[in-house]
């Protein structure tokens, strides 16, 4: 027990006596300190004593489109932690190709009596999708919040990064490095974040480089949000003599780097590549990826706060909370080749 107390104390940054008081349910320990000790138990893999196990306030569903793209597990972790701190139990539901659809997962969660649902990059981002599914969910009394995507027809809180500002950050950075032929690789046009990125890209190409809308559109290439999609888009953009490529996801950016290398081009010596998301571990790629950081912690926590307000009967505004992204410069961008 002494060794275990010492490990927990070191992890939590408190004394062994404090750990003992928390484990034995004694008073006189600040709430924040108590949370630190409980978190240390979880991190070290120790089971919480029965007396310390909190009664769940209820279940909250979290629906994400996939687990292959590391940005979605990152959202799940932030949202799950925020819910747990408020006493709720997160239930993660993931769509898979040929598997359960968003509607089927929603129906399953509602049948299990969830208190609310958070959707990440779901059908609400698809301009061709029927938004009545969310009206029906509200009619059933199930509060919900939607991340990444916006529809004025859906009466619910939305949380998004500023996609237009993100493109301005990327183009401004590359233009300052002397690039003039900058390509944009992104997903299908029917998605709201894609449309916003194109708007931001076209505006930035005009402001920074003086290109018309038609000229800028020539450097836009649609594909899929995968490594293979990035390869295909980069191939098309390199055929148009682009010296820099902005990608709408880090996975696409890794595909773009692969395509450049297959052509014998050095990154960043001959081609610069910018990603989007700043996914976990992306700083350790070769080269370390310059990317636009999506503010996942702030967005996830805002989504949880909005949902809990809805659950508590004080609905958040049916509007969009927009968060400013950040340019993270690493090793995949450099001065334009002469």
Beta strands, then each sheet from edge to edge (+ up, - down):
strand 1: 58-64
strand 2: 88-94
strand 3: 116-120
strand 4: 143-147
strand 5: 157-161
strand 6: 182-186
strand 7: 220-222
strand 8: 244-247
strand 9: 272-277
strand 10: 290-293
strand 11: 320-323
strand 12: 326-328
sheet 1: 2+ 1+ 3+ 4+ 5+ 11+
sheet 2: 7+ 6+ 8+ 9+ 10+ 12-
end
